[in-house]
Amino acid sequence: MTIENNKIKIIFFGDIVGKPGRFAVRDFLASHKAEYDFVIANVENASHGFGLTEKNYNEFLEYGIDCMTNGNHIWDKKDIYTYIDNADKLLRPINYPKGTRGVGSNIFETKAGVKIGVINLLGRVFMNLVDSPWEIAAEEIKRIKEITPIVIADFHAEATAEKICFGKYCAELGLSALFGTHTHVQTADECITNGMAYITDAGFCGASDGVIGMDYQTSLSRFLTAIPERYEVAQGKTSQINAVEVEINVNTGNALSIKRIFCNNNNEEEDAGEKEN
């Protein structure tokens, strides 16, 4: 894709949940990949609903995903430790303690030669305790902007107030776009502030017949009994895509537009060799 009018178009997929989410994103990109200069997806729930296997990581590369972000479930699949240090398209939250495996930010390059910095951060309200994202974000945005004006962040957090406040803070630091993730419900507050595209939550990609991608009966049982029954990924004939697309000026790094994407896929096609959720 060539750059027109000094702008690039980026798509960000909300949390991919299990096989229904993976297949929905695969099919969407098969039809629309040529429309985008750069593709980002949150993949922390991609394998059986928790974590990411190396097999699924490699499949996402084949689908055309250029950068994969994560969250608090990054460590749920044990084979993550066998490949994370060599997975150059994979990020884990940058505010895990120093010495944690993997990287929390990276600079990527589009086919047209445009450099894009991406940062993955984890919130702290109602979440596992990690290092403060506030100071780390300021330092990392400053560092990346010395290389490229385009800096994007996935802020994986529970509380909407924390996301909104963090978004305003990052807009003052010159971030190009901030996508909230983790709660799996796409919010309707997309906006551009101080040249930064923002949405509190990008939503999720996965089975529509369920509870934020998980099986309804299992979720209901947990609420009725308060017993921590293991979640199962929801199945069904219909999956949804929740994503956000933004256009960014390649010279200034300022966002020019932001648009929510919501669509449904028919899941009748099955891969005979695919047995996992």
C-alpha positions in Angstrom: 0.0 0.0 0.0 1.3 3.4 -0.9 1.0 6.5 1.3 -1.6 9.0 0.1 -2.0 12.5 1.4 0.7 11.8 4.0 -1.5 9.6 6.0 -1.7 5.9 7.0 -4.6 3.8 8.1 -4.3 1.5 11.1 -6.8 -1.1 12.4 -6.8 -2.3 16.0 -8.7 -5.5 16.9 -10.2 -5.7 20.5 -9.3 -8.8 22.6 -9.5 -11.9 20.4 -11.2 -14.7 22.4 -10.6 -18.3 21.4 -11.1 -20.1 18.1 -14.2 -18.1 17.2 -12.3 -14.9 17.6 -9.3 -16.1 15.7 -11.3 -17.3 12.7 -13.4 -14.1 12.7 -10.2 -12.0 12.4 -8.8 -14.3 9.8 -11.8 -14.0 7.6 -12.1 -10.2 8.1 -8.4 -9.7 7.1 -8.8 -12.0 4.1 -11.3 -9.5 2.8 -10.0 -6.2 4.1 -6.2 -6.5 4.8 -5.4 -4.4 1.7 -7.3 -1.4 3.1 -4.8 -1.0 6.0 -1.2 0.0 6.3 -0.7 -1.6 9.7 -2.7 -4.2 11.8 -2.6 -4.5 15.6 -4.6 -7.0 17.7 -4.9 -7.8 21.4 -4.3 -11.5 21.7 -4.2 -12.2 25.4 -7.3 -14.4 25.2 -6.7 -16.0 21.8 -5.8 -19.6 22.8 -8.6 -21.4 24.7 -9.6 -18.0 26.0 -6.5 -17.5 28.1 -3.0 -16.7 26.8 -1.4 -17.3 23.5 0.3 -20.5 22.2 3.2 -20.3 19.7 1.0 -22.1 17.1 -1.6 -19.4 17.3 1.1 -16.7 17.3 2.4 -18.0 14.0 -1.1 -18.3 12.6 -1.7 -14.6 13.3 1.4 -13.7 11.4 0.0 -15.6 8.4 -3.3 -13.7 8.7 -1.4 -10.4 8.3 -1.3 -9.1 11.9 1.7 -6.8 12.3 1.7 -6.3 16.0 0.2 -8.3 18.9 -0.5 -6.8 22.3 -1.4 -8.5 25.5 -2.7 -8.0 29.1 -2.9 -9.8 32.4 -3.4 -13.2 30.7 -0.1 -13.1 28.8 1.5 -15.8 31.0 -1.4 -18.3 31.0 0.0 -20.6 28.4 3.3 -22.1 29.6 4.9 -22.3 26.2 5.0 -18.5 26.2 8.3 -18.8 27.9 9.8 -20.9 25.1 9.1 -18.3 22.3 8.4 -14.9 23.7 12.0 -13.7 23.4 12.1 -14.5 19.7 8.6 -13.3 18.9 9.4 -9.9 17.4 5.7 -9.0 16.7 4.6 -9.8 20.2 4.4 -7.3 23.1 3.6 -7.8 26.8 2.7 -5.0 29.2 5.7 -2.8 29.6 5.1 -2.1 33.3 5.8 -5.6 34.5 8.9 -5.4 36.8 12.3 -5.1 35.2 13.8 -8.4 34.1 10.4 -9.8 33.0 10.7 -11.8 29.8 9.7 -10.2 26.5 9.4 -6.5 25.6 6.7 -4.0 26.3 7.2 -1.7 23.3 8.7 -1.9 19.9 9.1 0.1 16.7 7.7 -1.4 13.6 7.9 -0.4 9.9 5.2 -0.6 7.3 5.8 -1.8 3.8 5.9 1.8 2.7 8.7 2.5 5.2 6.7 4.4 7.9 7.9 3.7 11.4 5.3 3.1 14.1 6.0 2.8 17.8 3.6 0.6 19.8 3.4 0.5 23.6 1.5 -2.1 25.7 0.5 -1.0 29.2 -1.4 -2.6 32.1 -3.8 -0.7 34.4 -3.6 -1.1 38.2 -7.2 -0.4 39.4 -8.9 -3.8 40.2 -5.9 -5.6 38.5 -2.8 -7.4 39.6 -0.3 -5.0 41.1 2.4 -4.0 38.6 4.6 -1.0 38.2 3.0 2.4 37.6 2.2 2.9 34.0 2.1 6.7 34.3 5.9 7.5 34.5 6.8 4.6 32.2 4.4 5.9 29.5 5.9 9.4 29.7 9.4 8.0 29.3 8.6 5.6 26.5 6.6 8.0 24.5 9.4 10.6 24.7 12.0 7.9 23.7 10.0 6.7 20.7 9.1 10.2 19.4 12.8 10.8 18.9 12.6 8.1 16.2 9.1 8.5 14.8 6.2 10.8 15.5 3.7 7.9 15.4 3.2 6.3 18.8 0.2 4.0 19.6 -0.7 2.4 22.9 -2.9 -0.5 24.1 -3.9 0.3 27.7 -5.3 -2.9 29.2 -7.3 -1.9 32.2 -10.5 -2.6 34.1 -11.7 0.8 35.4 -13.1 3.3 32.9 -12.1 6.2 35.0 -8.5 5.0 35.0 -8.6 4.6 31.2 -10.1 8.0 30.6 -7.7 9.8 32.9 -4.7 7.9 31.4 -5.9 8.8 27.9 -6.0 12.6 28.7 -2.6 12.3 30.2 -1.1 10.5 27.2 -2.7 13.0 24.8 -0.7 15.7 26.5 2.4 13.6 25.9 1.9 13.5 22.2 0.5 10.0 21.8 -1.1 9.3 18.4 -3.7 6.8 19.5 -4.8 5.0 22.7 -7.0 1.9 22.6 -8.5 0.6 25.8 -8.8 -3.1 26.2 -9.7 -5.8 28.8 -13.5 -5.3 29.4 -14.5 -6.7 26.1 -17.4 -4.3 25.6 -16.9 -1.7 22.8 -17.6 1.8 24.1 -19.2 4.6 22.0 -16.8 7.4 23.2 -14.3 7.4 20.3 -12.8 10.9 19.9 -9.7 12.9 19.0 -8.2 15.0 21.7 -5.0 17.1 21.2 -4.3 15.1 18.1 -4.7 11.7 19.8 -7.4 9.2 18.8 -9.0 7.5 21.9 -11.6 4.9 22.8 -12.1 3.5 26.3 -12.5 0.0 25.1 -12.2 -1.5 21.6 -14.4 -4.5 22.5 -13.7 -8.1 21.6 -13.6 -10.5 18.7 -15.3 -13.9 19.4 -18.6 -15.7 19.7 -21.6 -13.4 19.9 -23.6 -16.0 21.8 -22.0 -15.8 25.2 -20.8 -13.4 27.9 -17.9 -11.3 26.6 -16.7 -14.3 24.6 -17.2 -16.9 27.3 -19.9 -19.6 27.6 -23.2 -18.3 29.0 -24.0 -21.3 31.2 -20.5 -21.4 32.8 -20.8 -17.6 33.5 -24.2 -18.0 34.9 -23.2 -20.8 37.2 -20.3 -18.7 38.6 -22.7 -15.8 39.4 -25.3 -18.1 40.9 -23.0 -20.2 43.1 -20.0 -17.9 43.6 -17.9 -21.1 42.9 -15.0 -20.3 40.6 -15.9 -22.8 37.9 -13.4 -22.8 35.0 -14.6 -20.6 32.1 -15.1 -22.1 28.7 -15.0 -20.2 25.4 -18.5 -19.6 23.9 -19.3 -21.3 20.7 -22.1 -20.7 18.1 -22.7 -19.9 14.5 -22.0 -16.2 14.8 -18.9 -14.4 15.8 -18.4 -10.6 16.1 -15.6 -8.3 15.1 -14.9 -5.3 17.3 -12.2 -3.1 16.0 -11.2 0.5 15.6 -9.6 2.1 12.6 -7.6 5.4 12.7 -5.9 7.5 10.2 -2.7 9.3 11.2 -0.6 12.0 9.6 2.8 10.5 9.0 4.6 13.8 9.4 3.0 15.0 12.6 1.8 11.8 14.2 -1.6 13.4 14.8 -4.7 11.4 14.4 -7.0 12.5 11.6 -9.9 10.2 12.1 -11.2 7.4 14.3 -14.0 4.9 13.5 -15.5 2.0 15.4 -16.0 -1.3 13.5 -18.6 -3.8 14.5 -19.7 -6.7 12.3 -20.8 -10.3 12.5 -19.3 -13.4 10.8 -21.0 -16.7 10.1 -19.1 -19.5 11.8 -20.4 -22.5 9.8 -17.0 -23.1 8.3 -14.9 -25.3 10.5 -11.2 -26.4 10.2 -11.2 -30.2 10.6 -7.8 -30.1 12.2 -8.8 -27.4 14.7 -9.8 -29.0 18.0 -9.0 -26.2 20.5 -11.2 -23.4 21.5 
